[in-house]
Amino acid sequence: MTTTVLDPTAEQRPATRERSQRPESLSGLTVGLLDISKPRGDVFLDRVEEALCALGARVTRYAKPTFTKPAPVDLRHEIATQCDAVIEALAD
Amino acid sequence: MLGGTTRPSDEVVALIPPNLVEGTVEKVAVNAVMAGCRPEYLPVVLAALEAICTDEFNMHGVLATTMSVGPILVVNGPIAAAIGMNSGINVLGHGNRANSSIGRAVQLVLRNLGGGAPGGIDRATLGHMGKQGICFAEDEAGSPWNSLAEERGFDRSQSTVTAFCGEGPHLVVDQLSRSPESLTRSLAASLRSAVSPRLVLGMDGMLVLSPEHMARYRDAGWDRARFLAELTEYLMFDTDEIIAGADGIEEGLPPGLAGHRLPKFRPGGLLVVHAGGPAGLFSAIIGGWISGPGGSDPVTREITP
């Protein structure tokens, strides 16, 4: 008698990718700051922006429409194509 | 298990979050077997997944939040009796195979198929026992009111499942009210503390009204609309009382909202369901999560064979 075992999972494995190379310096690079729209996340990111600008980085700000949902694909694409690095803030 | 539905086994029912995996009827059926479902429960499981895997319900966010919430499933219509669901004694508890296994199957699909495991994407600080799986039927036959599904635009002949993002239930005890006015005030007093007595709007709620509490309204001739209208009056807050810092409590509304009167729930934000055993002057409150497009809206789907 043959027994067939059915798999309740997605039978998928996460793709592995090499990490992007870490920049030697932020000077002259564009750093994206993603505010997930939690209260006071902007307060934190304002300070981060000041610090990054002092290091010579250009800063571009982004925000998720709501912290309760994943960032829209278009927003992720925008950040990926416009920035050299990104910092995401979670705050309450 | 697949004999419980006419849908083909390779049909994709929904993209299951958080990994947005194609949830085929067959994969759902495998999890339904593991949950202990009978084949005739499968259509309910499939419809429940269709309901929660929508942008409106936002199952990804419901999983990922640190708040202790999960999908609360309410079944209406003929299928509830046809598959032996419980709408009576211990309705929010254990002891009925359909109630216990349908909710469990949905949770297993989220975990096994979608990849939403606690400690991974599921970040709930505390969780609640309903996240094992919670599904129950409304007692429509014993209710003088239109059902939850009718209230949400469906016909009484249709079978539906409504998904509400909620905490675990907690009891409201009122054994002395003999008038609908008194009981309404009493229920409102408890509902004012749903999620937090310092928070208004922003979060929905569910009230499971028991038969003996419903009797107060039946006897007085109150319908659902009258009940909700009266209840809403008692759920108005003077914001000065719950502003951050009032009464020495730092939790509360921002100071800019002082001097207003605001309702506890948005219009339509309190779902009322009739269920429970025939004896006992108790009802139950299930607090919600962030409501609306920035959080989760309740979603009702028809259950089809």
HADDOCK unambig.tbl for C-alpha pairs under 7 A between the chains (distance, minus, plus):
assign (segid A and resid 6 and name CA) (segid B and resid 30 and name CA) 6.86 0.50 0.50
assign (segid A and resid 8 and name CA) (segid B and resid 27 and name CA) 6.04 0.50 0.50
assign (segid A and resid 8 and name CA) (segid B and resid 30 and name CA) 5.65 0.50 0.50
assign (segid A and resid 8 and name CA) (segid B and resid 31 and name CA) 5.68 0.50 0.50
assign (segid A and resid 8 and name CA) (segid B and resid 112 and name CA) 5.99 0.50 0.50
assign (segid A and resid 8 and name CA) (segid B and resid 113 and name CA) 6.49 0.50 0.50
assign (segid A and resid 9 and name CA) (segid B and resid 112 and name CA) 4.66 0.50 0.50
assign (segid A and resid 9 and name CA) (segid B and resid 113 and name CA) 4.42 0.50 0.50
assign (segid A and resid 10 and name CA) (segid B and resid 21 and name CA) 6.64 0.50 0.50
assign (segid A and resid 10 and name CA) (segid B and resid 113 and name CA) 4.80 0.50 0.50
assign (segid A and resid 66 and name CA) (segid B and resid 294 and name CA) 5.49 0.50 0.50
assign (segid A and resid 68 and name CA) (segid B and resid 61 and name CA) 4.94 0.50 0.50
assign (segid A and resid 68 and name CA) (segid B and resid 294 and name CA) 6.45 0.50 0.50
assign (segid A and resid 68 and name CA) (segid B and resid 295 and name CA) 5.66 0.50 0.50
assign (segid A and resid 69 and name CA) (segid B and resid 60 and name CA) 6.87 0.50 0.50
assign (segid A and resid 69 and name CA) (segid B and resid 61 and name CA) 5.35 0.50 0.50
